[in-house]
C-alpha cells in the first residue's frame, strides 16, 4: 500500500492575467488583434513594428516612442557614412 501525501502542492497556479504579455491595443481602432515584432532599420535603429489586423494600422515604436512613418522611411533609406 502506497502512502500518498495528502498535502497539496503550493505551486503558484493562480497567475493573474493582468500581467500577461500582450501586443497591446491598436491606437487607431482599439482592437487587440495586433501583431508586434521587433526589427532593425537600415541605420541600426531597433524598432518594434505593430500591425493591426482589423484596420491595418501600422505603428513603429523605438524605446516606447512612436515613430512617424516618414521618419522610419528616412532611417531605412539612410546612407551610412
Ligand atoms: Zn486597428
PDB file of the backbone (N, CA, C, O) and the ligand in Angstrom, with CONECT records:
HET     ZN  A 101       1
ATOM      1  N   UNK A   1       0.848  -1.198   0.000  1.00  0.00           N
ATOM      2  CA  UNK A   1       0.000   0.000   0.000  1.00  0.00           C
ATOM      3  C   UNK A   1       0.881   1.245   0.000  1.00  0.00           C
ATOM      4  O   UNK A   1       1.741   1.441   0.859  1.00  0.00           O
ATOM      5  N   UNK A   2       0.636   2.032  -0.956  1.00  0.00           N
ATOM      6  CA  UNK A   2       1.449   3.227  -1.085  1.00  0.00           C
ATOM      7  C   UNK A   2       0.789   4.398  -0.370  1.00  0.00           C
ATOM      8  O   UNK A   2      -0.400   4.664  -0.543  1.00  0.00           O
ATOM      9  N   UNK A   3       1.567   5.071   0.415  1.00  0.00           N
ATOM     10  CA  UNK A   3       1.027   6.222   1.122  1.00  0.00           C
ATOM     11  C   UNK A   3       1.183   7.482   0.279  1.00  0.00           C
ATOM     12  O   UNK A   3       2.290   7.948   0.009  1.00  0.00           O
ATOM     13  N   UNK A   4       0.062   8.001  -0.115  1.00  0.00           N
ATOM     14  CA  UNK A   4       0.094   9.223  -0.933  1.00  0.00           C
ATOM     15  C   UNK A   4      -0.068  10.438  -0.017  1.00  0.00           C
ATOM     16  O   UNK A   4      -1.046  10.546   0.721  1.00  0.00           O
ATOM     17  N   UNK A   5       0.876  11.320  -0.076  1.00  0.00           N
ATOM     18  CA  UNK A   5       0.753  12.522   0.768  1.00  0.00           C
ATOM     19  C   UNK A   5      -0.433  13.377   0.351  1.00  0.00           C
ATOM     20  O   UNK A   5      -0.578  13.755  -0.812  1.00  0.00           O
ATOM     21  N   UNK A   6      -1.263  13.665   1.319  1.00  0.00           N
ATOM     22  CA  UNK A   6      -2.460  14.450   1.026  1.00  0.00           C
ATOM     23  C   UNK A   6      -2.161  15.942   0.967  1.00  0.00           C
ATOM     24  O   UNK A   6      -3.031  16.773   0.706  1.00  0.00           O
ATOM     25  N   UNK A   7      -0.913  16.237   1.215  1.00  0.00           N
ATOM     26  CA  UNK A   7      -0.555  17.657   1.224  1.00  0.00           C
ATOM     27  C   UNK A   7      -0.603  18.242  -0.188  1.00  0.00           C
ATOM     28  O   UNK A   7      -0.016  17.686  -1.116  1.00  0.00           O
ATOM     29  N   UNK A   8      -1.274  19.314  -0.338  1.00  0.00           N
ATOM     30  CA  UNK A   8      -1.387  19.941  -1.663  1.00  0.00           C
ATOM     31  C   UNK A   8      -0.125  20.753  -1.960  1.00  0.00           C
ATOM     32  O   UNK A   8       0.433  21.424  -1.092  1.00  0.00           O
ATOM     33  N   UNK A   9       0.280  20.667  -3.167  1.00  0.00           N
ATOM     34  CA  UNK A   9       1.459  21.431  -3.550  1.00  0.00           C
ATOM     35  C   UNK A   9       1.127  22.920  -3.604  1.00  0.00           C
ATOM     36  O   UNK A   9       0.035  23.322  -4.004  1.00  0.00           O
ATOM     37  N   UNK A  10       2.071  23.693  -3.203  1.00  0.00           N
ATOM     38  CA  UNK A  10       1.841  25.135  -3.174  1.00  0.00           C
ATOM     39  C   UNK A  10       2.374  25.800  -4.441  1.00  0.00           C
ATOM     40  O   UNK A  10       3.004  26.856  -4.400  1.00  0.00           O
ATOM     41  N   UNK A  11       2.102  25.153  -5.547  1.00  0.00           N
ATOM     42  CA  UNK A  11       2.556  25.730  -6.810  1.00  0.00           C
ATOM     43  C   UNK A  11       1.766  26.992  -7.129  1.00  0.00           C
ATOM     44  O   UNK A  11       0.551  27.044  -6.942  1.00  0.00           O
ATOM     45  N   UNK A  12       2.456  27.978  -7.601  1.00  0.00           N
ATOM     46  CA  UNK A  12       1.771  29.240  -7.928  1.00  0.00           C
ATOM     47  C   UNK A  12       0.939  29.107  -9.200  1.00  0.00           C
ATOM     48  O   UNK A  12       1.297  29.615 -10.262  1.00  0.00           O
ATOM     49  N   UNK A  13      -0.175  28.409  -9.053  1.00  0.00           N
ATOM     50  CA  UNK A  13      -1.007  28.175 -10.230  1.00  0.00           C
ATOM     51  C   UNK A  13      -1.979  29.316 -10.489  1.00  0.00           C
ATOM     52  O   UNK A  13      -2.620  29.391 -11.538  1.00  0.00           O
ATOM     53  N   UNK A  14      -2.069  30.197  -9.507  1.00  0.00           N
ATOM     54  CA  UNK A  14      -3.016  31.298  -9.668  1.00  0.00           C
ATOM     55  C   UNK A  14      -2.320  32.528 -10.220  1.00  0.00           C
ATOM     56  O   UNK A  14      -2.145  33.531  -9.528  1.00  0.00           O
ATOM     57  N   UNK A  15      -1.934  32.431 -11.457  1.00  0.00           N
ATOM     58  CA  UNK A  15      -1.282  33.566 -12.091  1.00  0.00           C
ATOM     59  C   UNK A  15      -2.336  34.572 -12.547  1.00  0.00           C
ATOM     60  O   UNK A  15      -3.359  34.212 -13.130  1.00  0.00           O
ATOM     61  N   UNK A  16      -2.066  35.787 -12.277  1.00  0.00           N
ATOM     62  CA  UNK A  16      -3.010  36.815 -12.697  1.00  0.00           C
ATOM     63  C   UNK A  16      -2.863  37.081 -14.185  1.00  0.00           C
ATOM     64  O   UNK A  16      -1.756  37.053 -14.722  1.00  0.00           O
ATOM     65  N   UNK A  17      -3.946  37.331 -14.826  1.00  0.00           N
ATOM     66  CA  UNK A  17      -3.909  37.599 -16.259  1.00  0.00           C
ATOM     67  C   UNK A  17      -3.571  39.059 -16.554  1.00  0.00           C
ATOM     68  O   UNK A  17      -3.391  39.454 -17.706  1.00  0.00           O
ATOM     69  N   UNK A  18      -3.492  39.836 -15.497  1.00  0.00           N
ATOM     70  CA  UNK A  18      -3.225  41.260 -15.701  1.00  0.00           C
ATOM     71  C   UNK A  18      -1.824  41.489 -16.237  1.00  0.00           C
ATOM     72  O   UNK A  18      -1.567  42.440 -16.975  1.00  0.00           O
ATOM     73  N   UNK A  19      -0.922  40.595 -15.847  1.00  0.00           N
ATOM     74  CA  UNK A  19       0.458  40.784 -16.257  1.00  0.00           C
ATOM     75  C   UNK A  19       0.804  40.044 -17.538  1.00  0.00           C
ATOM     76  O   UNK A  19       1.978  39.930 -17.893  1.00  0.00           O
ATOM     77  N   UNK A  20      -0.191  39.549 -18.222  1.00  0.00           N
ATOM     78  CA  UNK A  20       0.079  38.807 -19.442  1.00  0.00           C
ATOM     79  C   UNK A  20       0.697  39.715 -20.484  1.00  0.00           C
ATOM     80  O   UNK A  20       0.260  40.846 -20.695  1.00  0.00           O
ATOM     81  N   UNK A  21       1.711  39.196 -21.121  1.00  0.00           N
ATOM     82  CA  UNK A  21       2.381  39.999 -22.138  1.00  0.00           C
ATOM     83  C   UNK A  21       1.557  39.985 -23.415  1.00  0.00           C
ATOM     84  O   UNK A  21       1.411  38.954 -24.071  1.00  0.00           O
ATOM     85  N   UNK A  22       1.041  41.111 -23.740  1.00  0.00           N
ATOM     86  CA  UNK A  22       0.231  41.205 -24.945  1.00  0.00           C
ATOM     87  C   UNK A  22       0.775  42.300 -25.840  1.00  0.00           C
ATOM     88  O   UNK A  22       1.469  43.208 -25.383  1.00  0.00           O
ATOM     89  N   UNK A  23       0.464  42.205 -27.075  1.00  0.00           N
ATOM     90  CA  UNK A  23       0.978  43.179 -28.022  1.00  0.00           C
ATOM     91  C   UNK A  23       0.387  44.560 -27.783  1.00  0.00           C
ATOM     92  O   UNK A  23       0.943  45.568 -28.219  1.00  0.00           O
ATOM     93  N   UNK A  24      -0.742  44.599 -27.088  1.00  0.00           N
ATOM     94  CA  UNK A  24      -1.363  45.882 -26.833  1.00  0.00           C
ATOM     95  C   UNK A  24      -2.528  46.126 -27.759  1.00  0.00           C
ATOM     96  O   UNK A  24      -2.901  45.265 -28.556  1.00  0.00           O
ATOM     97  N   UNK A  25      -3.089  47.287 -27.647  1.00  0.00           N
ATOM     98  CA  UNK A  25      -4.242  47.620 -28.460  1.00  0.00           C
ATOM     99  C   UNK A  25      -3.845  48.556 -29.596  1.00  0.00           C
ATOM    100  O   UNK A  25      -2.872  49.306 -29.512  1.00  0.00           O
ATOM    101  N   UNK A  26      -4.622  48.480 -30.638  1.00  0.00           N
ATOM    102  CA  UNK A  26      -4.392  49.355 -31.778  1.00  0.00           C
ATOM    103  C   UNK A  26      -4.738  50.789 -31.388  1.00  0.00           C
ATOM    104  O   UNK A  26      -5.834  51.041 -30.886  1.00  0.00           O
ATOM    105  N   UNK A  27      -3.833  51.722 -31.607  1.00  0.00           N
ATOM    106  CA  UNK A  27      -4.116  53.120 -31.263  1.00  0.00           C
ATOM    107  C   UNK A  27      -5.160  53.741 -32.171  1.00  0.00           C
ATOM    108  O   UNK A  27      -5.680  54.821 -31.892  1.00  0.00           O
ATOM    109  N   UNK A  28      -5.455  53.064 -33.239  1.00  0.00           N
ATOM    110  CA  UNK A  28      -6.396  53.624 -34.198  1.00  0.00           C
ATOM    111  C   UNK A  28      -7.830  53.154 -33.940  1.00  0.00           C
ATOM    112  O   UNK A  28      -8.748  53.971 -33.860  1.00  0.00           O
ATOM    113  N   UNK A  29      -8.020  51.837 -33.812  1.00  0.00           N
ATOM    114  CA  UNK A  29      -9.371  51.305 -33.667  1.00  0.00           C
ATOM    115  C   UNK A  29      -9.586  50.633 -32.314  1.00  0.00           C
ATOM    116  O   UNK A  29     -10.714  50.272 -31.979  1.00  0.00           O
ATOM    117  N   UNK A  30      -8.511  50.458 -31.527  1.00  0.00           N
ATOM    118  CA  UNK A  30      -8.656  49.882 -30.194  1.00  0.00           C
ATOM    119  C   UNK A  30      -8.707  48.375 -30.178  1.00  0.00           C
ATOM    120  O   UNK A  30      -8.894  47.781 -29.116  1.00  0.00           O
ATOM    121  N   UNK A  31      -8.546  47.742 -31.315  1.00  0.00           N
ATOM    122  CA  UNK A  31      -8.565  46.291 -31.376  1.00  0.00           C
ATOM    123  C   UNK A  31      -7.321  45.702 -30.725  1.00  0.00           C
ATOM    124  O   UNK A  31      -6.243  46.297 -30.757  1.00  0.00           O
ATOM    125  N   UNK A  32      -7.488  44.528 -30.136  1.00  0.00           N
ATOM    126  CA  UNK A  32      -6.323  43.867 -29.540  1.00  0.00           C
ATOM    127  C   UNK A  32      -5.740  42.820 -30.480  1.00  0.00           C
ATOM    128  O   UNK A  32      -4.841  42.067 -30.103  1.00  0.00           O
ATOM    129  N   UNK A  33      -6.241  42.777 -31.672  1.00  0.00           N
ATOM    130  CA  UNK A  33      -5.676  41.853 -32.658  1.00  0.00           C
ATOM    131  C   UNK A  33      -4.496  42.528 -33.338  1.00  0.00           C
ATOM    132  O   UNK A  33      -4.518  42.844 -34.527  1.00  0.00           O
ATOM    133  N   UNK A  34      -3.476  42.730 -32.536  1.00  0.00           N
ATOM    134  CA  UNK A  34      -2.294  43.423 -33.023  1.00  0.00           C
ATOM    135  C   UNK A  34      -1.100  42.487 -32.986  1.00  0.00           C
ATOM    136  O   UNK A  34      -0.839  41.829 -31.979  1.00  0.00           O
ATOM    137  N   UNK A  35      -0.396  42.438 -34.072  1.00  0.00           N
ATOM    138  CA  UNK A  35       0.824  41.658 -34.127  1.00  0.00           C
ATOM    139  C   UNK A  35       2.016  42.596 -34.016  1.00  0.00           C
ATOM    140  O   UNK A  35       2.135  43.568 -34.762  1.00  0.00           O
ATOM    141  N   UNK A  36       2.890  42.286 -33.073  1.00  0.00           N
ATOM    142  CA  UNK A  36       4.072  43.121 -32.889  1.00  0.00           C
ATOM    143  C   UNK A  36       5.321  42.287 -33.094  1.00  0.00           C
ATOM    144  O   UNK A  36       5.402  41.142 -32.650  1.00  0.00           O
ATOM    145  N   UNK A  37       6.264  42.858 -33.753  1.00  0.00           N
ATOM    146  CA  UNK A  37       7.526  42.165 -33.945  1.00  0.00           C
ATOM    147  C   UNK A  37       8.662  43.173 -33.943  1.00  0.00           C
ATOM    148  O   UNK A  37       8.510  44.326 -34.348  1.00  0.00           O
ATOM    149  N   UNK A  38       9.799  42.699 -33.476  1.00  0.00           N
ATOM    150  CA  UNK A  38      10.955  43.575 -33.400  1.00  0.00           C
ATOM    151  C   UNK A  38      11.748  43.495 -34.691  1.00  0.00           C
ATOM    152  O   UNK A  38      11.935  42.417 -35.256  1.00  0.00           O
ATOM    153  N   UNK A  39      12.202  44.629 -35.141  1.00  0.00           N
ATOM    154  CA  UNK A  39      13.012  44.663 -36.344  1.00  0.00           C
ATOM    155  C   UNK A  39      14.022  45.791 -36.228  1.00  0.00           C
ATOM    156  O   UNK A  39      13.905  46.668 -35.372  1.00  0.00           O
ATOM    157  N   UNK A  40      14.989  45.754 -37.080  1.00  0.00           N
ATOM    158  CA  UNK A  40      16.040  46.772 -37.055  1.00  0.00           C
ATOM    159  C   UNK A  40      16.076  47.495 -38.388  1.00  0.00           C
ATOM    160  O   UNK A  40      16.116  46.887 -39.458  1.00  0.00           O
ATOM    161  N   UNK A  41      16.062  48.808 -38.285  1.00  0.00           N
ATOM    162  CA  UNK A  41      16.108  49.602 -39.505  1.00  0.00           C
ATOM    163  C   UNK A  41      17.516  49.580 -40.095  1.00  0.00           C
ATOM    164  O   UNK A  41      18.478  49.130 -39.474  1.00  0.00           O
ATOM    165  N   UNK A  42      17.586  50.079 -41.301  1.00  0.00           N
ATOM    166  CA  UNK A  42      18.858  50.033 -42.030  1.00  0.00           C
ATOM    167  C   UNK A  42      19.973  50.764 -41.300  1.00  0.00           C
ATOM    168  O   UNK A  42      21.139  50.378 -41.381  1.00  0.00           O
ATOM    169  N   UNK A  43      19.606  51.821 -40.587  1.00  0.00           N
ATOM    170  CA  UNK A  43      20.639  52.590 -39.885  1.00  0.00           C
ATOM    171  C   UNK A  43      20.970  52.009 -38.523  1.00  0.00           C
ATOM    172  O   UNK A  43      21.742  52.591 -37.762  1.00  0.00           O
ATOM    173  N   UNK A  44      20.374  50.839 -38.214  1.00  0.00           N
ATOM    174  CA  UNK A  44      20.698  50.155 -36.968  1.00  0.00           C
ATOM    175  C   UNK A  44      19.777  50.473 -35.818  1.00  0.00           C
ATOM    176  O   UNK A  44      20.015  50.018 -34.699  1.00  0.00           O
ATOM    177  N   UNK A  45      18.727  51.242 -36.059  1.00  0.00           N
ATOM    178  CA  UNK A  45      17.797  51.583 -35.002  1.00  0.00           C
ATOM    179  C   UNK A  45      16.854  50.414 -34.725  1.00  0.00           C
ATOM    180  O   UNK A  45      16.104  50.009 -35.613  1.00  0.00           O
ATOM    181  N   UNK A  46      16.877  49.865 -33.508  1.00  0.00           N
ATOM    182  CA  UNK A  46      15.956  48.785 -33.178  1.00  0.00           C
ATOM    183  C   UNK A  46      14.560  49.336 -32.938  1.00  0.00           C
ATOM    184  O   UNK A  46      14.368  50.212 -32.094  1.00  0.00           O
ATOM    185  N   UNK A  47      13.601  48.832 -33.669  1.00  0.00           N
ATOM    186  CA  UNK A  47      12.236  49.321 -33.545  1.00  0.00           C
ATOM    187  C   UNK A  47      11.283  48.147 -33.360  1.00  0.00           C
ATOM    188  O   UNK A  47      11.619  46.999 -33.648  1.00  0.00           O
ATOM    189  N   UNK A  48      10.100  48.460 -32.877  1.00  0.00           N
ATOM    190  CA  UNK A  48       9.048  47.462 -32.759  1.00  0.00           C
ATOM    191  C   UNK A  48       7.952  47.824 -33.742  1.00  0.00           C
ATOM    192  O   UNK A  48       7.411  48.929 -33.723  1.00  0.00           O
ATOM    193  N   UNK A  49       7.646  46.886 -34.583  1.00  0.00           N
ATOM    194  CA  UNK A  49       6.633  47.116 -35.601  1.00  0.00           C
ATOM    195  C   UNK A  49       5.340  46.432 -35.182  1.00  0.00           C
ATOM    196  O   UNK A  49       5.312  45.231 -34.913  1.00  0.00           O
ATOM    197  N   UNK A  50       4.266  47.222 -35.134  1.00  0.00           N
ATOM    198  CA  UNK A  50       2.964  46.680 -34.754  1.00  0.00           C
ATOM    199  C   UNK A  50       2.004  46.834 -35.926  1.00  0.00           C
ATOM    200  O   UNK A  50       1.940  47.882 -36.569  1.00  0.00           O
ATOM    201  N   UNK A  51       1.265  45.767 -36.183  1.00  0.00           N
ATOM    202  CA  UNK A  51       0.318  45.794 -37.281  1.00  0.00           C
ATOM    203  C   UNK A  51      -1.046  45.326 -36.791  1.00  0.00           C
ATOM    204  O   UNK A  51      -1.160  44.275 -36.161  1.00  0.00           O
ATOM    205  N   UNK A  52      -2.080  46.111 -37.084  1.00  0.00           N
ATOM    206  CA  UNK A  52      -3.428  45.777 -36.646  1.00  0.00           C
ATOM    207  C   UNK A  52      -4.133  44.943 -37.703  1.00  0.00           C
ATOM    208  O   UNK A  52      -4.095  45.259 -38.892  1.00  0.00           O
ATOM    209  N   UNK A  53      -4.779  43.870 -37.250  1.00  0.00           N
ATOM    210  CA  UNK A  53      -5.482  43.001 -38.195  1.00  0.00           C
ATOM    211  C   UNK A  53      -6.845  43.557 -38.575  1.00  0.00           C
ATOM    212  O   UNK A  53      -7.430  43.162 -39.583  1.00  0.00           O
ATOM    213  N   UNK A  54      -7.336  44.463 -37.771  1.00  0.00           N
ATOM    214  CA  UNK A  54      -8.672  44.982 -38.019  1.00  0.00           C
ATOM    215  C   UNK A  54      -8.673  46.117 -39.040  1.00  0.00           C
ATOM    216  O   UNK A  54      -9.425  46.086 -40.014  1.00  0.00           O
ATOM    217  N   UNK A  55      -7.832  47.109 -38.808  1.00  0.00           N
ATOM    218  CA  UNK A  55      -7.847  48.285 -39.683  1.00  0.00           C
ATOM    219  C   UNK A  55      -6.542  48.468 -40.438  1.00  0.00           C
ATOM    220  O   UNK A  55      -6.365  49.432 -41.184  1.00  0.00           O
ATOM    221  N   UNK A  56      -5.616  47.507 -40.226  1.00  0.00           N
ATOM    222  CA  UNK A  56      -4.329  47.539 -40.910  1.00  0.00           C
ATOM    223  C   UNK A  56      -3.511  48.775 -40.561  1.00  0.00           C
ATOM    224  O   UNK A  56      -2.660  49.221 -41.331  1.00  0.00           O
ATOM    225  N   UNK A  57      -3.794  49.317 -39.378  1.00  0.00           N
ATOM    226  CA  UNK A  57      -2.990  50.436 -38.902  1.00  0.00           C
ATOM    227  C   UNK A  57      -1.633  49.901 -38.476  1.00  0.00           C
ATOM    228  O   UNK A  57      -1.545  48.907 -37.755  1.00  0.00           O
ATOM    229  N   UNK A  58      -0.597  50.553 -38.918  1.00  0.00           N
ATOM    230  CA  UNK A  58       0.746  50.084 -38.600  1.00  0.00           C
ATOM    231  C   UNK A  58       1.516  51.144 -37.830  1.00  0.00           C
ATOM    232  O   UNK A  58       1.442  52.336 -38.128  1.00  0.00           O
ATOM    233  N   UNK A  59       2.243  50.687 -36.851  1.00  0.00           N
ATOM    234  CA  UNK A  59       2.949  51.610 -35.969  1.00  0.00           C
ATOM    235  C   UNK A  59       4.373  51.133 -35.745  1.00  0.00           C
ATOM    236  O   UNK A  59       4.619  49.943 -35.548  1.00  0.00           O
ATOM    237  N   UNK A  60       5.281  52.050 -35.775  1.00  0.00           N
ATOM    238  CA  UNK A  60       6.661  51.759 -35.402  1.00  0.00           C
ATOM    239  C   UNK A  60       6.983  52.510 -34.120  1.00  0.00           C
ATOM    240  O   UNK A  60       6.705  53.703 -33.997  1.00  0.00           O
ATOM    241  N   UNK A  61       7.563  51.807 -33.185  1.00  0.00           N
ATOM    242  CA  UNK A  61       7.973  52.468 -31.957  1.00  0.00           C
ATOM    243  C   UNK A  61       9.435  52.157 -31.671  1.00  0.00           C
ATOM    244  O   UNK A  61       9.934  51.073 -31.973  1.00  0.00           O
ATOM    245  N   UNK A  62      10.097  53.126 -31.088  1.00  0.00           N
ATOM    246  CA  UNK A  62      11.503  52.970 -30.711  1.00  0.00           C
ATOM    247  C   UNK A  62      11.646  53.389 -29.260  1.00  0.00           C
ATOM    248  O   UNK A  62      11.484  54.560 -28.916  1.00  0.00           O
ATOM    249  N   UNK A  63      11.956  52.400 -28.403  1.00  0.00           N
ATOM    250  CA  UNK A  63      12.103  52.640 -26.971  1.00  0.00           C
ATOM    251  C   UNK A  63      10.864  53.326 -26.403  1.00  0.00           C
ATOM    252  O   UNK A  63      10.968  54.229 -25.573  1.00  0.00           O
ATOM    253  N   UNK A  64       9.711  52.892 -26.852  1.00  0.00           N
ATOM    254  CA  UNK A  64       8.455  53.404 -26.321  1.00  0.00           C
ATOM    255  C   UNK A  64       7.924  54.631 -27.035  1.00  0.00           C
ATOM    256  O   UNK A  64       6.787  55.045 -26.813  1.00  0.00           O
ATOM    257  N   UNK A  65       8.756  55.214 -27.901  1.00  0.00           N
ATOM    258  CA  UNK A  65       8.307  56.396 -28.625  1.00  0.00           C
ATOM    259  C   UNK A  65       7.833  55.991 -30.009  1.00  0.00           C
ATOM    260  O   UNK A  65       8.499  55.235 -30.718  1.00  0.00           O
ATOM    261  N   UNK A  66       6.675  56.508 -30.379  1.00  0.00           N
ATOM    262  CA  UNK A  66       6.158  56.187 -31.696  1.00  0.00           C
ATOM    263  C   UNK A  66       6.907  56.974 -32.758  1.00  0.00           C
ATOM    264  O   UNK A  66       7.134  58.178 -32.637  1.00  0.00           O
ATOM    265  N   UNK A  67       7.279  56.250 -33.796  1.00  0.00           N
ATOM    266  CA  UNK A  67       7.985  56.902 -34.888  1.00  0.00           C
ATOM    267  C   UNK A  67       7.008  57.236 -36.001  1.00  0.00           C
ATOM    268  O   UNK A  67       6.071  56.487 -36.279  1.00  0.00           O
ATOM    269  N   UNK A  68       7.244  58.364 -36.624  1.00  0.00           N
ATOM    270  CA  UNK A  68       6.437  58.727 -37.771  1.00  0.00           C
ATOM    271  C   UNK A  68       6.876  57.880 -38.964  1.00  0.00           C
ATOM    272  O   UNK A  68       8.037  57.487 -39.085  1.00  0.00           O
ATOM    273  N   UNK A  69       5.926  57.621 -39.820  1.00  0.00           N
ATOM    274  CA  UNK A  69       6.223  56.775 -40.973  1.00  0.00           C
ATOM    275  C   UNK A  69       7.359  57.376 -41.810  1.00  0.00           C
ATOM    276  O   UNK A  69       8.242  56.664 -42.287  1.00  0.00           O
ATOM    277  N   UNK A  70       7.313  58.683 -41.974  1.00  0.00           N
ATOM    278  CA  UNK A  70       8.343  59.357 -42.758  1.00  0.00           C
ATOM    279  C   UNK A  70       9.710  59.202 -42.103  1.00  0.00           C
ATOM    280  O   UNK A  70      10.732  59.091 -42.781  1.00  0.00           O
ATOM    281  N   UNK A  71       9.711  59.198 -40.766  1.00  0.00           N
ATOM    282  CA  UNK A  71      10.977  59.052 -40.054  1.00  0.00           C
ATOM    283  C   UNK A  71      11.537  57.648 -40.244  1.00  0.00           C
ATOM    284  O   UNK A  71      12.745  57.455 -40.382  1.00  0.00           O
ATOM    285  N   UNK A  72      10.625  56.666 -40.247  1.00  0.00           N
ATOM    286  CA  UNK A  72      11.054  55.282 -40.454  1.00  0.00           C
ATOM    287  C   UNK A  72      11.649  55.118 -41.841  1.00  0.00           C
ATOM    288  O   UNK A  72      12.690  54.486 -42.020  1.00  0.00           O
ATOM    289  N   UNK A  73      10.971  55.696 -42.813  1.00  0.00           N
ATOM    290  CA  UNK A  73      11.466  55.611 -44.191  1.00  0.00           C
ATOM    291  C   UNK A  73      12.808  56.318 -44.318  1.00  0.00           C
ATOM    292  O   UNK A  73      13.715  55.845 -45.003  1.00  0.00           O
ATOM    293  N   UNK A  74      12.916  57.461 -43.644  1.00  0.00           N
ATOM    294  CA  UNK A  74      14.164  58.220 -43.697  1.00  0.00           C
ATOM    295  C   UNK A  74      15.306  57.414 -43.093  1.00  0.00           C
ATOM    296  O   UNK A  74      16.419  57.396 -43.619  1.00  0.00           O
ATOM    297  N   UNK A  75      15.008  56.742 -41.970  1.00  0.00           N
ATOM    298  CA  UNK A  75      16.049  55.929 -41.333  1.00  0.00           C
ATOM    299  C   UNK A  75      16.374  54.698 -42.181  1.00  0.00           C
ATOM    300  O   UNK A  75      17.528  54.281 -42.283  1.00  0.00           O
ATOM    301  N   UNK A  76      15.334  54.133 -42.780  1.00  0.00           N
ATOM    302  CA  UNK A  76      15.520  52.917 -43.563  1.00  0.00           C
ATOM    303  C   UNK A  76      16.294  53.170 -44.843  1.00  0.00           C
ATOM    304  O   UNK A  76      16.943  52.276 -45.389  1.00  0.00           O
ATOM    305  N   UNK A  77      16.211  54.413 -45.311  1.00  0.00           N
ATOM    306  CA  UNK A  77      16.904  54.728 -46.559  1.00  0.00           C
ATOM    307  C   UNK A  77      18.155  55.552 -46.313  1.00  0.00           C
ATOM    308  O   UNK A  77      18.794  56.053 -47.238  1.00  0.00           O
ATOM    309  N   UNK A  78      18.480  55.674 -45.042  1.00  0.00           N
ATOM    310  CA  UNK A  78      19.646  56.475 -44.670  1.00  0.00           C
ATOM    311  C   UNK A  78      20.933  55.813 -45.165  1.00  0.00           C
ATOM    312  O   UNK A  78      21.134  54.607 -45.028  1.00  0.00           O
ATOM    313  N   UNK A  79      21.771  56.629 -45.730  1.00  0.00           N
ATOM    314  CA  UNK A  79      23.039  56.121 -46.238  1.00  0.00           C
ATOM    315  C   UNK A  79      24.102  56.243 -45.159  1.00  0.00           C
ATOM    316  O   UNK A  79      24.337  57.320 -44.609  1.00  0.00           O
ATOM    317  N   UNK A  80      24.724  55.142 -44.876  1.00  0.00           N
ATOM    318  CA  UNK A  80      25.773  55.160 -43.869  1.00  0.00           C
ATOM    319  C   UNK A  80      26.997  55.903 -44.373  1.00  0.00           C
ATOM    320  O   UNK A  80      27.394  55.767 -45.530  1.00  0.00           O
ATOM    321  N   UNK A  81      27.578  56.679 -43.497  1.00  0.00           N
ATOM    322  CA  UNK A  81      28.768  57.453 -43.897  1.00  0.00           C
ATOM    323  C   UNK A  81      30.003  56.861 -43.237  1.00  0.00           C
ATOM    324  O   UNK A  81      31.110  57.360 -43.439  1.00  0.00           O
TER     325      UNK A  81
HETATM  326 ZN    ZN A 101      -6.724  48.905 -35.713  1.00  0.00          ZN
END
